[in-house]
Amino acid sequence: MKFGSEAWVRKKREEQRLEAAQMKILRHLLGITKLDKEKNQCIRQKTGAKNIVKEIKQYQKKWLQHVQRMDTKRLPKQALKYKPKVATTCTEDGHKQTTKTSTTI
């Protein structure tokens, strides 16, 4: 479930969906249905599983620290430090318009 999660942008809805998917898998492993009304914490305790969202946050933090230690020539480090160039132009009616121009990393 965590594969590729180092680059995910977490939103509350996705976090809820991840937790729901994790609990569905754990319930299935234990043979527990939602009708049994077992609390998530109790199910995690029985399986020894950790909260998936907390694990992903920890994994992302570890990955960020790893990238920060990399040489500046490495692509992940360049992508982390990347800032797009912004161009300001005037429209026909005199208003300023900001556009991002694409550049290579």
Distance bins in CASP14 RR format, pairs under 12 A and 6 or more apart:
PFRMAT RR
TARGET T0000
AUTHOR 0000-0000-0000
RMODE 2
METHOD distances of the structure
MODEL  1
1 8 0 0 0 0 0 1 0 0 0 0 0
1 14 0 0 0 0 0 1 0 0 0 0 0
1 17 0 0 0 0 0 1 0 0 0 0 0
1 18 1 0 0 1 0 0 0 0 0 0 0
1 19 0 0 0 0 0 1 0 0 0 0 0
1 20 0 0 0 0 0 1 0 0 0 0 0
1 21 1 0 0 1 0 0 0 0 0 0 0
1 22 1 0 0 1 0 0 0 0 0 0 0
1 23 0 0 0 0 0 1 0 0 0 0 0
1 24 0 0 0 0 0 1 0 0 0 0 0
1 25 0 0 0 0 1 0 0 0 0 0 0
1 26 0 0 0 0 0 1 0 0 0 0 0
1 49 0 0 0 0 0 1 0 0 0 0 0
1 50 0 0 0 0 0 1 0 0 0 0 0
1 51 0 0 0 0 0 1 0 0 0 0 0
1 52 1 0 1 0 0 0 0 0 0 0 0
1 53 0 0 0 0 0 1 0 0 0 0 0
1 55 0 0 0 0 1 0 0 0 0 0 0
1 56 0 0 0 0 1 0 0 0 0 0 0
1 59 0 0 0 0 0 1 0 0 0 0 0
2 8 0 0 0 0 1 0 0 0 0 0 0
2 18 0 0 0 0 1 0 0 0 0 0 0
2 21 0 0 0 0 0 1 0 0 0 0 0
2 22 0 0 0 0 0 1 0 0 0 0 0
2 50 0 0 0 0 0 1 0 0 0 0 0
2 52 1 0 0 1 0 0 0 0 0 0 0
2 53 0 0 0 0 0 1 0 0 0 0 0
2 54 0 0 0 0 0 1 0 0 0 0 0
2 55 1 0 0 1 0 0 0 0 0 0 0
2 56 1 0 1 0 0 0 0 0 0 0 0
2 57 0 0 0 0 0 1 0 0 0 0 0
2 58 0 0 0 0 0 1 0 0 0 0 0
2 59 1 0 1 0 0 0 0 0 0 0 0
2 60 0 0 0 0 1 0 0 0 0 0 0
2 62 0 0 0 0 0 1 0 0 0 0 0
2 63 0 0 0 0 0 1 0 0 0 0 0
3 56 0 0 0 0 0 1 0 0 0 0 0
3 59 0 0 0 0 0 1 0 0 0 0 0
4 56 0 0 0 0 1 0 0 0 0 0 0
4 59 0 0 0 0 1 0 0 0 0 0 0
4 60 0 0 0 0 1 0 0 0 0 0 0
4 63 0 0 0 0 1 0 0 0 0 0 0
5 14 0 0 0 0 0 1 0 0 0 0 0
5 15 0 0 0 0 0 1 0 0 0 0 0
5 18 0 0 0 0 1 0 0 0 0 0 0
5 52 0 0 0 0 1 0 0 0 0 0 0
5 53 0 0 0 0 0 1 0 0 0 0 0
5 55 0 0 0 0 1 0 0 0 0 0 0
5 56 1 0 1 0 0 0 0 0 0 0 0
5 57 0 0 0 0 1 0 0 0 0 0 0
5 58 0 0 0 0 0 1 0 0 0 0 0
5 59 1 0 1 0 0 0 0 0 0 0 0
5 60 1 0 0 1 0 0 0 0 0 0 0
5 61 0 0 0 0 0 1 0 0 0 0 0
5 62 0 0 0 0 0 1 0 0 0 0 0
5 63 0 0 0 0 1 0 0 0 0 0 0
6 55 0 0 0 0 0 1 0 0 0 0 0
6 56 0 0 0 0 1 0 0 0 0 0 0
6 57 0 0 0 0 0 1 0 0 0 0 0
6 58 0 0 0 0 0 1 0 0 0 0 0
6 59 1 0 0 1 0 0 0 0 0 0 0
6 60 1 0 1 0 0 0 0 0 0 0 0
6 61 0 0 0 0 1 0 0 0 0 0 0
6 62 0 0 0 0 1 0 0 0 0 0 0
6 63 1 1 0 0 0 0 0 0 0 0 0
6 64 0 0 0 0 1 0 0 0 0 0 0
6 65 0 0 0 0 0 1 0 0 0 0 0
6 66 0 0 0 0 1 0 0 0 0 0 0
6 67 0 0 0 0 1 0 0 0 0 0 0
6 76 0 0 0 0 1 0 0 0 0 0 0
6 79 0 0 0 0 0 1 0 0 0 0 0
6 80 0 0 0 0 0 1 0 0 0 0 0
7 56 0 0 0 0 0 1 0 0 0 0 0
7 59 0 0 0 0 0 1 0 0 0 0 0
7 60 0 0 0 0 1 0 0 0 0 0 0
7 63 0 0 0 0 1 0 0 0 0 0 0
7 64 0 0 0 0 0 1 0 0 0 0 0
7 67 0 0 0 0 0 1 0 0 0 0 0
7 76 0 0 0 0 1 0 0 0 0 0 0
7 79 0 0 0 0 1 0 0 0 0 0 0
7 80 0 0 0 0 0 1 0 0 0 0 0
8 14 1 0 0 1 0 0 0 0 0 0 0
8 15 0 0 0 0 0 1 0 0 0 0 0
8 18 0 0 0 0 1 0 0 0 0 0 0
8 52 0 0 0 0 0 1 0 0 0 0 0
8 53 0 0 0 0 0 1 0 0 0 0 0
8 56 1 0 0 1 0 0 0 0 0 0 0
8 57 0 0 0 0 0 1 0 0 0 0 0
8 59 0 0 0 0 1 0 0 0 0 0 0
8 60 1 0 0 1 0 0 0 0 0 0 0
8 63 0 0 0 0 0 1 0 0 0 0 0
9 15 0 0 0 0 0 1 0 0 0 0 0
9 56 0 0 0 0 0 1 0 0 0 0 0
9 60 0 0 0 0 1 0 0 0 0 0 0
10 16 0 0 0 0 0 1 0 0 0 0 0
10 17 0 0 0 0 0 1 0 0 0 0 0
10 18 0 0 0 0 1 0 0 0 0 0 0
10 19 0 0 0 0 0 1 0 0 0 0 0
10 52 0 0 0 0 0 1 0 0 0 0 0
10 53 1 0 0 1 0 0 0 0 0 0 0
10 54 0 0 0 0 0 1 0 0 0 0 0
10 55 0 0 0 0 0 1 0 0 0 0 0
10 56 1 0 0 1 0 0 0 0 0 0 0
10 57 1 0 0 1 0 0 0 0 0 0 0
10 59 0 0 0 0 0 1 0 0 0 0 0
10 60 0 0 0 0 1 0 0 0 0 0 0
11 17 0 0 0 0 1 0 0 0 0 0 0
11 18 0 0 0 0 0 1 0 0 0 0 0
11 53 0 0 0 0 0 1 0 0 0 0 0
12 18 0 0 0 0 0 1 0 0 0 0 0
12 19 0 0 0 0 0 1 0 0 0 0 0
12 53 0 0 0 0 1 0 0 0 0 0 0
13 19 0 0 0 0 0 1 0 0 0 0 0
13 20 0 0 0 0 0 1 0 0 0 0 0
13 53 0 0 0 0 0 1 0 0 0 0 0
14 20 0 0 0 0 0 1 0 0 0 0 0
14 21 0 0 0 0 0 1 0 0 0 0 0
14 52 0 0 0 0 0 1 0 0 0 0 0
14 53 0 0 0 0 1 0 0 0 0 0 0
14 56 0 0 0 0 1 0 0 0 0 0 0
15 21 0 0 0 0 0 1 0 0 0 0 0
15 22 0 0 0 0 0 1 0 0 0 0 0
15 51 0 0 0 0 1 0 0 0 0 0 0
15 52 0 0 0 0 1 0 0 0 0 0 0
15 53 1 0 1 0 0 0 0 0 0 0 0
15 54 0 0 0 0 1 0 0 0 0 0 0
15 55 0 0 0 0 0 1 0 0 0 0 0
15 56 0 0 0 0 1 0 0 0 0 0 0
15 57 0 0 0 0 1 0 0 0 0 0 0
16 22 0 0 0 0 0 1 0 0 0 0 0
16 23 0 0 0 0 0 1 0 0 0 0 0
16 40 0 0 0 0 0 1 0 0 0 0 0
16 51 0 0 0 0 0 1 0 0 0 0 0
16 52 0 0 0 0 0 1 0 0 0 0 0
16 53 0 0 0 0 1 0 0 0 0 0 0
17 23 0 0 0 0 0 1 0 0 0 0 0
17 24 0 0 0 0 0 1 0 0 0 0 0
17 52 0 0 0 0 0 1 0 0 0 0 0
17 53 0 0 0 0 0 1 0 0 0 0 0
18 24 0 0 0 0 0 1 0 0 0 0 0
18 25 0 0 0 0 0 1 0 0 0 0 0
18 51 0 0 0 0 1 0 0 0 0 0 0
18 52 1 0 1 0 0 0 0 0 0 0 0
18 53 1 0 0 1 0 0 0 0 0 0 0
18 54 0 0 0 0 0 1 0 0 0 0 0
18 55 0 0 0 0 1 0 0 0 0 0 0
18 56 1 0 0 1 0 0 0 0 0 0 0
18 57 0 0 0 0 0 1 0 0 0 0 0
19 25 0 0 0 0 0 1 0 0 0 0 0
19 26 0 0 0 0 0 1 0 0 0 0 0
19 40 1 0 0 1 0 0 0 0 0 0 0
19 41 0 0 0 0 0 1 0 0 0 0 0
19 43 0 0 0 0 0 1 0 0 0 0 0
19 44 0 0 0 0 0 1 0 0 0 0 0
19 49 0 0 0 0 0 1 0 0 0 0 0
19 50 0 0 0 0 0 1 0 0 0 0 0
19 51 1 0 0 1 0 0 0 0 0 0 0
19 52 1 0 0 1 0 0 0 0 0 0 0
19 53 1 0 0 1 0 0 0 0 0 0 0
19 54 0 0 0 0 1 0 0 0 0 0 0
19 55 0 0 0 0 0 1 0 0 0 0 0
19 56 0 0 0 0 0 1 0 0 0 0 0
20 26 0 0 0 0 0 1 0 0 0 0 0
20 27 0 0 0 0 0 1 0 0 0 0 0
20 34 0 0 0 0 0 1 0 0 0 0 0
20 40 0 0 0 0 1 0 0 0 0 0 0
20 52 0 0 0 0 1 0 0 0 0 0 0
20 53 0 0 0 0 0 1 0 0 0 0 0
21 27 0 0 0 0 0 1 0 0 0 0 0
21 28 0 0 0 0 0 1 0 0 0 0 0
21 52 1 0 0 1 0 0 0 0 0 0 0
21 53 0 0 0 0 0 1 0 0 0 0 0
22 28 0 0 0 0 0 1 0 0 0 0 0
22 29 0 0 0 0 0 1 0 0 0 0 0
22 40 0 0 0 0 1 0 0 0 0 0 0
22 43 0 0 0 0 1 0 0 0 0 0 0
22 44 0 0 0 0 1 0 0 0 0 0 0
22 47 0 0 0 0 1 0 0 0 0 0 0
22 48 0 0 0 0 0 1 0 0 0 0 0
22 49 1 0 0 1 0 0 0 0 0 0 0
22 50 0 0 0 0 1 0 0 0 0 0 0
22 51 1 0 0 1 0 0 0 0 0 0 0
22 52 1 0 1 0 0 0 0 0 0 0 0
22 53 0 0 0 0 1 0 0 0 0 0 0
22 54 0 0 0 0 0 1 0 0 0 0 0
22 55 0 0 0 0 1 0 0 0 0 0 0
22 56 0 0 0 0 0 1 0 0 0 0 0
23 29 0 0 0 0 0 1 0 0 0 0 0
23 30 0 0 0 0 0 1 0 0 0 0 0
23 32 0 0 0 0 1 0 0 0 0 0 0
23 33 0 0 0 0 0 1 0 0 0 0 0
23 34 0 0 0 0 1 0 0 0 0 0 0
23 38 0 0 0 0 1 0 0 0 0 0 0
23 39 0 0 0 0 0 1 0 0 0 0 0
23 40 1 0 1 0 0 0 0 0 0 0 0
23 41 0 0 0 0 0 1 0 0 0 0 0
23 42 0 0 0 0 0 1 0 0 0 0 0
23 43 1 0 0 1 0 0 0 0 0 0 0
23 44 0 0 0 0 1 0 0 0 0 0 0
23 47 0 0 0 0 0 1 0 0 0 0 0
23 49 0 0 0 0 1 0 0 0 0 0 0
23 51 0 0 0 0 1 0 0 0 0 0 0
23 52 0 0 0 0 1 0 0 0 0 0 0
23 53 0 0 0 0 0 1 0 0 0 0 0
24 30 0 0 0 0 0 1 0 0 0 0 0
24 31 0 0 0 0 0 1 0 0 0 0 0
24 32 0 0 0 0 0 1 0 0 0 0 0
24 33 0 0 0 0 0 1 0 0 0 0 0
24 34 0 0 0 0 1 0 0 0 0 0 0
24 40 0 0 0 0 0 1 0 0 0 0 0
24 43 0 0 0 0 0 1 0 0 0 0 0
24 52 0 0 0 0 0 1 0 0 0 0 0
25 31 0 0 0 0 0 1 0 0 0 0 0
25 32 0 0 0 0 0 1 0 0 0 0 0
25 43 0 0 0 0 0 1 0 0 0 0 0
25 44 0 0 0 0 0 1 0 0 0 0 0
25 47 0 0 0 0 1 0 0 0 0 0 0
25 49 0 0 0 0 1 0 0 0 0 0 0
25 52 0 0 0 0 1 0 0 0 0 0 0
26 32 0 0 0 0 1 0 0 0 0 0 0
26 38 0 0 0 0 1 0 0 0 0 0 0
26 39 0 0 0 0 0 1 0 0 0 0 0
26 40 0 0 0 0 1 0 0 0 0 0 0
26 41 0 0 0 0 0 1 0 0 0 0 0
26 42 0 0 0 0 0 1 0 0 0 0 0
26 43 1 0 1 0 0 0 0 0 0 0 0
26 44 1 0 0 1 0 0 0 0 0 0 0
26 45 0 0 0 0 0 1 0 0 0 0 0
26 46 0 0 0 0 1 0 0 0 0 0 0
26 47 1 0 1 0 0 0 0 0 0 0 0
26 48 0 0 0 0 1 0 0 0 0 0 0
26 49 1 0 1 0 0 0 0 0 0 0 0
26 50 0 0 0 0 0 1 0 0 0 0 0
26 51 0 0 0 0 0 1 0 0 0 0 0
26 52 0 0 0 0 1 0 0 0 0 0 0
27 33 1 0 0 1 0 0 0 0 0 0 0
27 34 1 0 0 1 0 0 0 0 0 0 0
27 35 0 0 0 0 0 1 0 0 0 0 0
27 36 0 0 0 0 1 0 0 0 0 0 0
27 37 0 0 0 0 0 1 0 0 0 0 0
27 38 1 0 0 1 0 0 0 0 0 0 0
27 39 0 0 0 0 0 1 0 0 0 0 0
27 40 0 0 0 0 1 0 0 0 0 0 0
27 42 0 0 0 0 0 1 0 0 0 0 0
27 43 1 0 0 1 0 0 0 0 0 0 0
27 44 0 0 0 0 0 1 0 0 0 0 0
27 46 0 0 0 0 0 1 0 0 0 0 0
27 47 0 0 0 0 1 0 0 0 0 0 0
27 49 0 0 0 0 0 1 0 0 0 0 0
28 34 0 0 0 0 0 1 0 0 0 0 0
28 43 0 0 0 0 0 1 0 0 0 0 0
28 47 0 0 0 0 0 1 0 0 0 0 0
29 43 0 0 0 0 1 0 0 0 0 0 0
29 44 0 0 0 0 0 1 0 0 0 0 0
29 46 0 0 0 0 1 0 0 0 0 0 0
29 47 1 0 0 1 0 0 0 0 0 0 0
29 48 0 0 0 0 0 1 0 0 0 0 0
29 49 0 0 0 0 1 0 0 0 0 0 0
30 36 0 0 0 0 1 0 0 0 0 0 0
30 38 0 0 0 0 1 0 0 0 0 0 0
30 40 0 0 0 0 0 1 0 0 0 0 0
30 42 0 0 0 0 0 1 0 0 0 0 0
30 43 1 0 0 1 0 0 0 0 0 0 0
30 44 0 0 0 0 0 1 0 0 0 0 0
30 45 0 0 0 0 0 1 0 0 0 0 0
30 46 1 0 0 1 0 0 0 0 0 0 0
30 47 1 0 0 1 0 0 0 0 0 0 0
30 48 0 0 0 0 0 1 0 0 0 0 0
30 49 0 0 0 0 0 1 0 0 0 0 0
31 38 0 0 0 0 1 0 0 0 0 0 0
31 43 0 0 0 0 0 1 0 0 0 0 0
31 46 0 0 0 0 0 1 0 0 0 0 0
31 47 0 0 0 0 0 1 0 0 0 0 0
32 38 1 0 1 0 0 0 0 0 0 0 0
32 39 0 0 0 0 0 1 0 0 0 0 0
32 40 0 0 0 0 0 1 0 0 0 0 0
32 42 0 0 0 0 1 0 0 0 0 0 0
32 43 1 0 0 1 0 0 0 0 0 0 0
32 44 0 0 0 0 0 1 0 0 0 0 0
32 46 0 0 0 0 1 0 0 0 0 0 0
32 47 0 0 0 0 0 1 0 0 0 0 0
33 43 0 0 0 0 0 1 0 0 0 0 0
34 40 0 0 0 0 0 1 0 0 0 0 0
34 43 0 0 0 0 0 1 0 0 0 0 0
36 42 0 0 0 0 0 1 0 0 0 0 0
36 43 0 0 0 0 1 0 0 0 0 0 0
37 43 0 0 0 0 0 1 0 0 0 0 0
38 44 0 0 0 0 0 1 0 0 0 0 0
38 45 0 0 0 0 0 1 0 0 0 0 0
38 46 0 0 0 0 1 0 0 0 0 0 0
38 47 0 0 0 0 0 1 0 0 0 0 0
39 45 0 0 0 0 1 0 0 0 0 0 0
39 46 0 0 0 0 0 1 0 0 0 0 0
40 46 0 0 0 0 0 1 0 0 0 0 0
40 47 0 0 0 0 0 1 0 0 0 0 0
40 49 0 0 0 0 1 0 0 0 0 0 0
40 50 0 0 0 0 0 1 0 0 0 0 0
40 51 0 0 0 0 1 0 0 0 0 0 0
40 52 0 0 0 0 0 1 0 0 0 0 0
40 53 0 0 0 0 0 1 0 0 0 0 0
41 47 0 0 0 0 0 1 0 0 0 0 0
41 48 0 0 0 0 0 1 0 0 0 0 0
41 49 0 0 0 0 0 1 0 0 0 0 0
41 50 0 0 0 0 0 1 0 0 0 0 0
41 51 0 0 0 0 1 0 0 0 0 0 0
42 48 0 0 0 0 0 1 0 0 0 0 0
42 49 0 0 0 0 0 1 0 0 0 0 0
43 49 1 0 0 1 0 0 0 0 0 0 0
43 51 0 0 0 0 0 1 0 0 0 0 0
44 50 1 0 0 1 0 0 0 0 0 0 0
44 51 1 0 0 1 0 0 0 0 0 0 0
44 52 0 0 0 0 1 0 0 0 0 0 0
44 54 0 0 0 0 0 1 0 0 0 0 0
44 55 0 0 0 0 0 1 0 0 0 0 0
45 51 0 0 0 0 0 1 0 0 0 0 0
49 55 0 0 0 0 1 0 0 0 0 0 0
50 56 0 0 0 0 0 1 0 0 0 0 0
50 57 0 0 0 0 0 1 0 0 0 0 0
50 58 0 0 0 0 1 0 0 0 0 0 0
50 59 0 0 0 0 0 1 0 0 0 0 0
51 57 0 0 0 0 1 0 0 0 0 0 0
51 58 0 0 0 0 0 1 0 0 0 0 0
52 58 0 0 0 0 0 1 0 0 0 0 0
52 59 0 0 0 0 0 1 0 0 0 0 0
53 59 0 0 0 0 0 1 0 0 0 0 0
53 60 0 0 0 0 0 1 0 0 0 0 0
54 60 0 0 0 0 0 1 0 0 0 0 0
54 61 0 0 0 0 0 1 0 0 0 0 0
55 61 0 0 0 0 0 1 0 0 0 0 0
55 62 0 0 0 0 0 1 0 0 0 0 0
56 62 0 0 0 0 0 1 0 0 0 0 0
56 63 0 0 0 0 0 1 0 0 0 0 0
57 63 0 0 0 0 0 1 0 0 0 0 0
57 64 0 0 0 0 0 1 0 0 0 0 0
58 64 0 0 0 0 0 1 0 0 0 0 0
58 65 0 0 0 0 0 1 0 0 0 0 0
59 65 0 0 0 0 0 1 0 0 0 0 0
59 66 0 0 0 0 0 1 0 0 0 0 0
60 66 0 0 0 0 0 1 0 0 0 0 0
60 67 0 0 0 0 0 1 0 0 0 0 0
61 67 0 0 0 0 0 1 0 0 0 0 0
61 68 0 0 0 0 0 1 0 0 0 0 0
62 68 0 0 0 0 0 1 0 0 0 0 0
62 69 0 0 0 0 0 1 0 0 0 0 0
63 69 0 0 0 0 0 1 0 0 0 0 0
63 70 0 0 0 0 0 1 0 0 0 0 0
63 76 0 0 0 0 1 0 0 0 0 0 0
63 77 0 0 0 0 0 1 0 0 0 0 0
63 80 0 0 0 0 0 1 0 0 0 0 0
64 70 0 0 0 0 0 1 0 0 0 0 0
64 76 0 0 0 0 0 1 0 0 0 0 0
64 77 0 0 0 0 0 1 0 0 0 0 0
64 79 0 0 0 0 0 1 0 0 0 0 0
64 80 1 0 0 1 0 0 0 0 0 0 0
65 80 0 0 0 0 0 1 0 0 0 0 0
66 74 0 0 0 0 0 1 0 0 0 0 0
66 76 0 0 0 0 1 0 0 0 0 0 0
66 77 0 0 0 0 1 0 0 0 0 0 0
66 80 0 0 0 0 0 1 0 0 0 0 0
67 74 0 0 0 0 1 0 0 0 0 0 0
67 75 0 0 0 0 0 1 0 0 0 0 0
67 76 1 0 1 0 0 0 0 0 0 0 0
67 77 1 0 1 0 0 0 0 0 0 0 0
67 78 0 0 0 0 1 0 0 0 0 0 0
67 79 0 0 0 0 1 0 0 0 0 0 0
67 80 1 0 1 0 0 0 0 0 0 0 0
67 81 0 0 0 0 1 0 0 0 0 0 0
68 74 0 0 0 0 0 1 0 0 0 0 0
68 76 0 0 0 0 1 0 0 0 0 0 0
68 77 1 0 0 1 0 0 0 0 0 0 0
68 80 1 0 0 1 0 0 0 0 0 0 0
68 81 0 0 0 0 1 0 0 0 0 0 0
69 76 0 0 0 0 0 1 0 0 0 0 0
69 77 0 0 0 0 1 0 0 0 0 0 0
69 80 0 0 0 0 0 1 0 0 0 0 0
70 76 1 0 0 1 0 0 0 0 0 0 0
70 77 1 0 1 0 0 0 0 0 0 0 0
70 78 0 0 0 0 1 0 0 0 0 0 0
70 79 0 0 0 0 0 1 0 0 0 0 0
70 80 0 0 0 0 1 0 0 0 0 0 0
70 81 0 0 0 0 0 1 0 0 0 0 0
71 77 1 0 0 1 0 0 0 0 0 0 0
71 78 0 0 0 0 0 1 0 0 0 0 0
72 78 1 0 0 1 0 0 0 0 0 0 0
72 79 0 0 0 0 0 1 0 0 0 0 0
72 80 0 0 0 0 0 1 0 0 0 0 0
72 81 1 0 0 1 0 0 0 0 0 0 0
72 105 0 0 0 0 0 1 0 0 0 0 0
73 81 0 0 0 0 0 1 0 0 0 0 0
73 105 0 0 0 0 0 1 0 0 0 0 0
74 80 0 0 0 0 1 0 0 0 0 0 0
74 81 0 0 0 0 0 1 0 0 0 0 0
74 105 0 0 0 0 0 1 0 0 0 0 0
75 81 0 0 0 0 0 1 0 0 0 0 0
75 82 0 0 0 0 0 1 0 0 0 0 0
75 104 0 0 0 0 0 1 0 0 0 0 0
75 105 1 0 0 1 0 0 0 0 0 0 0
76 82 0 0 0 0 0 1 0 0 0 0 0
76 105 0 0 0 0 0 1 0 0 0 0 0
77 105 0 0 0 0 0 1 0 0 0 0 0
78 103 0 0 0 0 0 1 0 0 0 0 0
78 104 0 0 0 0 1 0 0 0 0 0 0
78 105 1 0 1 0 0 0 0 0 0 0 0
79 104 0 0 0 0 0 1 0 0 0 0 0
79 105 1 0 0 1 0 0 0 0 0 0 0
80 105 0 0 0 0 0 1 0 0 0 0 0
81 105 0 0 0 0 1 0 0 0 0 0 0
82 100 0 0 0 0 0 1 0 0 0 0 0
82 102 0 0 0 0 0 1 0 0 0 0 0
82 103 0 0 0 0 1 0 0 0 0 0 0
82 104 0 0 0 0 1 0 0 0 0 0 0
82 105 1 0 1 0 0 0 0 0 0 0 0
83 100 0 0 0 0 0 1 0 0 0 0 0
83 101 0 0 0 0 0 1 0 0 0 0 0
83 103 0 0 0 0 1 0 0 0 0 0 0
83 105 0 0 0 0 0 1 0 0 0 0 0
84 98 0 0 0 0 0 1 0 0 0 0 0
84 99 0 0 0 0 0 1 0 0 0 0 0
84 100 1 0 1 0 0 0 0 0 0 0 0
84 101 1 0 0 1 0 0 0 0 0 0 0
84 102 1 0 0 1 0 0 0 0 0 0 0
84 103 1 0 0 1 0 0 0 0 0 0 0
84 104 0 0 0 0 0 1 0 0 0 0 0
84 105 0 0 0 0 0 1 0 0 0 0 0
85 98 0 0 0 0 0 1 0 0 0 0 0
85 99 0 0 0 0 1 0 0 0 0 0 0
85 100 1 0 0 1 0 0 0 0 0 0 0
85 101 1 0 1 0 0 0 0 0 0 0 0
85 102 0 0 0 0 1 0 0 0 0 0 0
85 103 1 0 1 0 0 0 0 0 0 0 0
85 104 0 0 0 0 0 1 0 0 0 0 0
85 105 0 0 0 0 0 1 0 0 0 0 0
86 96 0 0 0 0 0 1 0 0 0 0 0
86 97 0 0 0 0 0 1 0 0 0 0 0
86 98 1 0 1 0 0 0 0 0 0 0 0
86 99 1 0 0 1 0 0 0 0 0 0 0
86 100 1 0 1 0 0 0 0 0 0 0 0
86 101 1 0 0 1 0 0 0 0 0 0 0
86 102 0 0 0 0 0 1 0 0 0 0 0
86 103 0 0 0 0 0 1 0 0 0 0 0
87 96 0 0 0 0 0 1 0 0 0 0 0
87 97 0 0 0 0 1 0 0 0 0 0 0
87 98 1 0 0 1 0 0 0 0 0 0 0
87 99 1 0 1 0 0 0 0 0 0 0 0
87 100 1 0 0 1 0 0 0 0 0 0 0
87 101 1 0 1 0 0 0 0 0 0 0 0
87 102 0 0 0 0 0 1 0 0 0 0 0
87 103 0 0 0 0 0 1 0 0 0 0 0
88 94 0 0 0 0 0 1 0 0 0 0 0
88 95 0 0 0 0 0 1 0 0 0 0 0
88 96 1 0 1 0 0 0 0 0 0 0 0
88 97 1 0 0 1 0 0 0 0 0 0 0
88 98 1 0 1 0 0 0 0 0 0 0 0
88 99 1 0 0 1 0 0 0 0 0 0 0
88 100 0 0 0 0 0 1 0 0 0 0 0
88 101 0 0 0 0 0 1 0 0 0 0 0
89 95 0 0 0 0 1 0 0 0 0 0 0
89 96 1 0 0 1 0 0 0 0 0 0 0
89 97 1 0 1 0 0 0 0 0 0 0 0
89 98 0 0 0 0 1 0 0 0 0 0 0
89 99 1 0 0 1 0 0 0 0 0 0 0
89 100 0 0 0 0 0 1 0 0 0 0 0
89 101 0 0 0 0 0 1 0 0 0 0 0
90 96 1 0 0 1 0 0 0 0 0 0 0
90 97 1 0 0 1 0 0 0 0 0 0 0
90 98 0 0 0 0 0 1 0 0 0 0 0
90 99 0 0 0 0 0 1 0 0 0 0 0
91 97 1 0 1 0 0 0 0 0 0 0 0
91 98 0 0 0 0 0 1 0 0 0 0 0
91 99 0 0 0 0 0 1 0 0 0 0 0
END
